[in-house]
Amino acid sequence: MTSQGPDALQRSIDRMLTEANTRMAVGKNEEASRSYHKAAQFAEQLIEMLEESYERRAWSVRAAEYKQRARTLISKGGMDSKRVKPVEDHEADDVAYSDEEADAIEQQILLLIDDTPSRVDWESIGGLGALKNELKFHYGLAMAKVPEGMEVEGWNNIMFYGPPGTGKTLLACAVANKLSATFFNVKASQIVSKWVGESGRLISTLYRVARKFTREGRPSIIFIDEFDALCKSRSGEGQLYHQQMLAAILSEIDGFSNKGQRDLVMTIGATNRPWDLDSAVLSRFERRILIDLPGPEARADIFRIHLESKGIPVDHRSLSYTRLAEETNRLTGREIARLCKEVTAHMLGEMNPEIPNLVDAGLQYIQDYEIKVRALRQGDFSAALERLVPDTSEADEHHYADWGTAAITTTNAPTESAAV
């Protein structure tokens, strides 16, 4: 196979799955098996290129699944028509799975459990003090003892929306940390499948596994990023495909199987495109919170978090976090983190010009070398600040505010920090 980049490989995988789908529809199971086998090969190439460990594990599960389908089509002369059906078949509820496939799906869900929250605290978040307290209060209500004869409910479903890089993930991690919750860190792409019934199955399995963990008395928090990709507004294009996912997520968020008891499974959705969300799904979220661009005080706090939490020396006689905040209007926390990283790297390059030669000399030489540092000064940021162009335009900022006129808005937002 020719060498391809990650995006090209994912397109190749999609193409092979579509081919398998089409060939199964006309009874060409042997050819469909070959398409699955090629999809598995492309997936294995992709795994070698991925840096994130959870993505590598998720794709490993998918590659194994493609291989299993290829073997099943050959060894049994074609899959039982009820086991996996192509997208054109509308009987999504009739899809059945072998024990082996069901175990593979559960393993795929278990890979979504993330230990990041254990390293994130409220202090890792710049700004947003009022919202932090509000989240503590309502999630506390969901966990506290209820007086006999009363029904008291906190939030079970909340939606964070706003520009990319404002810290929606970090905020969810902090909530999970303080509640000692099992944290499922889910990107919509990880539970979306082109096979009829599979997306619903993945969603149902996700919530079933999450509820299993709550038997120990600890809550489970399901954080779904890119929520708009999972629950787009219903339209003609891909209608069956999305309706099946929408039905599954609506059922699980409503918690029909858990009626009459306190549900310790909490859902936090996050989206950069709230206007694309399906209205029925959006209505299930008790709170919709705009995580907006950080204000000046929050930006100053974010600079402090990103520099001091990493132990980077700072010359406070020269460098002022307040001044940096004034010069970085409309930057997100992620952009500030990138700025700090760039400035620190430039300082390290100035102080350690011999590192490239030591690398050429061999592993032992660079391992014996101790990095030299100096305190960062205001001037270190000057050149980088001149090149800065905010990722979020003023028009984008107004768009979020206009959409969320009925939602609670915040002026100082959390941001990603060195804790993640």
C-alpha positions in Angstrom: 0.0 0.0 0.0 1.2 3.5 -0.7 2.0 5.7 2.3 -0.8 8.1 3.3 -1.3 10.7 5.9 -3.9 10.2 8.8 -6.7 12.1 7.0 -6.2 10.2 3.8 -6.1 6.9 5.7 -9.4 7.6 7.4 -10.9 8.4 4.0 -9.5 5.1 2.7 -11.1 3.3 5.7 -14.4 4.9 5.0 -14.2 4.0 1.4 -13.5 0.3 2.2 -16.4 0.2 4.7 -18.7 1.7 2.1 -17.5 -0.9 -0.4 -18.1 -3.7 2.0 -21.5 -2.3 2.8 -22.5 -2.2 -0.9 -21.1 -5.7 -1.7 -22.9 -7.2 1.2 -26.2 -5.6 0.0 -25.9 -7.6 -3.3 -24.7 -10.8 -1.7 -21.0 -10.5 -2.7 -19.7 -11.6 0.7 -16.2 -12.7 -0.4 -15.6 -9.3 -2.0 -17.0 -7.6 1.1 -14.6 -9.7 3.2 -11.7 -8.4 1.2 -12.9 -4.8 1.7 -13.0 -5.4 5.5 -9.5 -6.8 5.4 -8.2 -3.7 3.5 -10.0 -1.4 6.1 -8.2 -3.3 8.9 -4.8 -2.8 7.1 -5.5 0.9 6.7 -6.5 1.2 10.3 -3.2 -0.5 11.4 -1.3 2.1 9.3 -3.3 4.8 11.0 -2.5 3.5 14.5 1.2 3.9 13.8 0.7 7.6 13.0 -1.5 8.6 16.0 0.0 10.2 19.1 -2.9 10.1 21.5 -3.0 6.8 23.4 -6.8 6.7 23.6 -7.1 7.1 19.8 -4.6 4.3 19.2 -6.5 2.0 21.5 -9.9 2.9 20.0 -8.5 2.3 16.5 -7.0 -1.0 17.6 -10.4 -2.2 18.7 -11.9 -1.1 15.3 -9.1 -2.9 13.3 -9.8 -6.1 15.3 -13.5 -5.7 14.6 -12.9 -5.3 10.8 -10.7 -8.4 10.8 -13.4 -10.4 12.7 -16.0 -9.4 10.1 -13.7 -10.4 7.3 -13.1 -13.8 8.8 -16.8 -14.3 9.6 -17.9 -13.6 6.0 -15.4 -16.2 4.7 -15.7 -18.9 7.3 -19.5 -18.9 7.4 -20.2 -18.1 3.8 -21.6 -14.7 4.8 -22.9 -13.1 8.0 -26.3 -14.0 9.3 -28.5 -11.2 7.9 -29.5 -10.2 11.4 -26.0 -9.7 12.7 -24.7 -6.7 10.7 -26.7 -5.0 8.0 -25.7 -2.4 5.5 -26.9 1.2 5.9 -29.6 0.7 3.3 -31.5 -1.7 5.5 -33.9 0.2 7.7 -34.5 -2.4 10.4 -32.0 -1.0 12.8 -33.7 -2.5 15.8 -33.2 -6.0 14.5 -29.4 -5.8 14.6 -28.0 -8.6 16.8 -24.5 -9.2 17.9 -22.5 -12.3 18.9 -21.0 -12.5 22.4 -17.6 -11.8 20.9 -18.8 -8.6 19.2 -20.7 -7.5 22.3 -17.5 -7.9 24.3 -15.5 -5.9 21.7 -18.0 -3.0 22.0 -17.8 -3.0 25.8 -14.0 -3.0 25.6 -14.2 -0.1 23.2 -16.3 1.8 25.7 -14.0 1.0 28.6 -11.2 2.6 26.7 -13.0 5.9 27.0 -12.5 6.1 30.8 -10.0 8.8 31.4 -7.9 9.5 34.5 -7.2 13.1 33.5 -9.6 14.5 36.1 -7.4 13.3 38.9 -4.8 15.8 37.8 -7.2 18.7 37.4 -8.6 20.9 40.2 -10.6 24.2 40.3 -7.2 26.0 40.7 -6.3 24.7 37.2 -9.0 26.9 35.8 -8.6 30.7 35.3 -11.6 32.8 36.1 -15.3 31.7 36.2 -15.7 31.7 40.0 -19.5 32.1 40.0 -20.0 29.2 37.6 -17.6 27.0 39.6 -19.7 27.5 42.7 -23.0 27.0 40.8 -21.7 23.6 39.5 -20.5 22.6 42.9 -23.9 23.4 44.4 -26.1 21.6 41.8 -23.8 18.5 41.5 -23.7 18.5 45.3 -27.5 18.3 45.3 -27.4 15.3 43.1 -25.1 13.5 45.6 -26.4 14.6 49.0 -29.0 12.7 51.1 -32.5 13.7 50.4 -35.0 14.3 53.3 -37.6 11.6 53.5 -40.7 12.3 51.4 -38.9 14.9 49.3 -37.6 14.8 45.7 -34.6 17.0 45.3 -32.7 17.1 42.0 -29.5 18.7 40.9 -28.4 18.9 37.3 -27.9 15.6 35.5 -27.5 17.1 32.0 -25.6 20.3 31.2 -24.4 21.7 27.9 -21.2 23.8 27.5 -21.0 25.9 24.4 -18.6 28.5 23.1 -15.5 29.1 21.0 -12.9 26.4 20.7 -10.1 26.4 23.3 -12.0 28.1 26.2 -11.7 25.1 28.5 -15.0 23.2 28.3 -13.1 19.9 28.7 -11.1 21.1 31.6 -14.2 22.3 33.5 -15.8 18.9 33.1 -12.6 17.3 34.4 -12.7 19.5 37.5 -16.3 18.5 38.2 -15.4 14.8 37.9 -12.3 15.2 40.1 -14.2 16.8 43.0 -17.0 14.2 42.9 -14.4 11.3 42.5 -16.5 10.3 39.5 -15.7 7.8 36.8 -15.0 10.0 33.8 -15.9 8.9 30.3 -14.2 11.3 27.9 -16.0 10.8 24.6 -15.6 12.4 21.2 -18.7 12.0 19.0 -16.5 10.4 16.3 -15.8 7.5 18.7 -19.4 6.4 19.0 -20.6 7.1 15.4 -20.7 4.1 13.1 -21.9 3.8 9.5 -23.5 0.5 10.3 -27.2 0.5 11.1 -27.8 -0.1 14.8 -24.2 0.1 15.9 -24.2 3.8 16.9 -27.3 3.1 19.1 -25.6 0.0 20.5 -22.4 2.0 21.3 -24.4 4.7 23.1 -26.5 2.2 25.0 -23.4 0.3 26.1 -21.7 3.6 27.1 -24.5 4.4 29.5 -24.9 0.8 30.7 -21.2 0.6 31.6 -21.4 4.0 33.3 -24.4 2.9 35.4 -22.4 -0.3 36.3 -19.7 1.9 37.9 -22.3 3.8 40.0 -23.1 0.7 41.9 -20.1 1.5 44.0 -21.8 4.7 45.1 -19.6 6.9 42.9 -21.2 8.9 40.1 -20.2 8.5 36.5 -19.8 11.6 34.3 -20.1 11.1 30.5 -18.5 14.1 28.8 -19.3 14.1 25.1 -17.2 16.6 23.1 -18.2 17.6 19.5 -21.8 17.0 20.6 -23.1 18.7 17.4 -21.6 15.9 15.3 -23.6 13.3 17.3 -26.9 15.2 17.5 -27.2 17.5 14.6 -30.6 18.9 13.7 -32.7 16.4 11.8 -32.7 17.1 8.0 -33.0 15.2 4.8 -29.3 14.3 4.5 -28.4 11.2 6.5 -31.8 11.3 8.2 -32.0 7.6 9.0 -28.4 7.5 10.2 -28.9 10.4 12.6 -32.4 9.5 13.7 -31.1 6.2 15.0 -28.4 8.0 17.1 -30.8 10.7 18.2 -33.3 8.1 19.5 -30.6 6.3 21.4 -29.2 9.4 23.1 -32.6 10.8 23.9 -33.6 7.5 25.6 -30.4 7.4 27.6 -30.4 11.0 28.7 -34.0 10.7 29.7 -33.0 7.6 31.7 -36.2 5.7 31.0 -34.8 2.5 32.5 -33.9 4.3 35.7 -37.2 6.0 36.5 -38.0 6.1 40.1 -34.4 6.1 41.4 -31.7 8.7 41.6 -29.5 8.6 38.5 -25.8 9.0 39.3 -24.9 9.1 35.6 -24.4 12.7 34.6 -24.0 13.9 31.0 -22.0 17.0 30.1 -22.1 17.9 26.4 -19.7 20.4 24.7 -20.0 22.0 21.4 -18.5 24.8 19.3 -21.6 24.9 17.1 -24.7 25.0 19.4 -27.0 26.2 16.6 -26.5 22.9 14.8 -28.0 20.8 17.7 -31.3 19.0 17.4 -33.9 20.9 19.4 -35.3 17.8 21.0 -31.9 16.8 22.4 -31.1 20.3 23.4 -34.3 20.5 25.4 -33.1 17.6 27.6 -30.2 19.7 29.0 -31.3 21.6 32.1 -28.5 24.2 31.8 -26.8 25.6 28.7 -23.8 27.5 29.6 -21.7 29.8 27.4 -18.0 29.3 28.1 -17.0 32.6 26.6 -13.6 34.2 25.9 -11.7 35.0 29.2 -11.8 38.5 30.4 -8.6 40.5 31.5 -8.5 39.1 35.1 -9.0 35.6 33.9 -6.3 36.0 31.2 -3.8 37.2 33.8 -4.7 34.2 36.0 -4.3 31.9 33.0 -0.7 33.3 32.3 0.1 32.6 35.9 -1.2 29.1 35.8 0.6 28.1 32.6 4.0 29.6 33.7 4.1 29.0 37.4 2.5 25.5 37.5 5.3 24.3 35.2 8.0 25.9 37.4 9.1 28.3 34.7 11.1 31.1 36.3 9.6 34.6 35.9 11.3 38.0 36.5 8.4 39.7 38.2 10.3 43.1 38.2 9.9 43.0 34.4 7.0 40.7 33.6 3.5 41.7 34.5 0.6 39.2 34.1 -1.8 42.2 34.1 0.1 43.8 31.2 0.1 40.5 29.3 -3.6 40.3 29.8 -4.1 43.8 28.4 -2.1 42.9 25.3 -4.0 39.6 24.6 -7.6 40.7 24.1 -9.9 38.0 22.6 -7.4 35.2 23.1 -8.7 31.9 24.3 -7.0 29.9 27.1 -5.6 27.5 24.5 -4.0 30.3 22.6 -2.5 31.7 25.7 -1.1 28.2 26.5 0.4 28.1 23.0 1.9 31.6 23.5 3.5 30.6 26.7 4.9 27.4 25.2 6.3 29.4 22.2 8.0 32.0 24.4 9.4 29.3 26.7 10.8 27.3 23.8 12.5 30.5 22.4 14.1 31.1 25.8 15.3 27.5 26.0 16.8 27.7 22.5 18.7 30.8 23.4 20.1 29.2 26.6 20.9 25.8 25.1 22.3 26.3 21.6 24.4 23.1 22.0 21.5 20.7 22.2 21.4 19.9 18.4 25.1 18.9 18.4 24.7 16.8 21.5 21.8 14.9 19.9 24.1 14.2 16.9 26.8 13.0 19.3 24.6 10.3 20.7 22.0 9.4 23.3 24.4 9.3 26.3 25.6 12.9 25.6 22.1 14.4 25.6 21.0 12.3 28.6 23.9 13.6 30.7 23.1 17.2 29.7 21.2 19.5 32.1 18.9 22.1 30.5 19.9 25.7 31.4 17.1 28.3 32.0 16.7 31.9 32.8 13.7 34.0 34.1 11.2 35.1 31.5 10.9 38.9 31.0 8.2 41.1 29.4 10.4 41.5 26.3 10.4 37.8 25.6 6.7 38.1 24.7 7.0 41.1 22.5 7.8 39.5 19.2 5.2 36.7 19.6 2.5 39.2 20.6 3.1 41.2 17.4 2.3 38.1 15.3 -0.8 37.2 17.2 -4.2 37.0 15.5 -7.0 35.7 17.6 -8.7 32.5 16.4 -12.1 33.9 17.4 -13.4 36.8 15.5 -15.7 39.5 16.9 -18.4 38.2 14.6 -18.0 34.7 16.1 -18.2 36.2 19.6 -21.4 37.9 18.7 -22.8 34.8 17.2 -22.4 32.8 20.4 -23.9 35.6 22.5 -26.9 36.0 20.1 -27.7 32.3 20.1 -27.5 32.1 23.9 -29.6 35.1 24.9 -31.8 32.8 26.9 -28.9 31.0 28.5 -26.7 32.0 31.4 -23.6 33.6 30.1 -20.3 34.1 31.7 -17.7 36.8 31.3 -14.6 35.1 32.6 -14.1 31.6 31.2 -12.0 28.6 32.3 -9.1 27.6 30.2 -6.9 24.6 29.6 -3.8 24.6 31.7 -0.6 22.6 32.3 -2.7 20.1 34.3 -3.9 18.6 31.0 
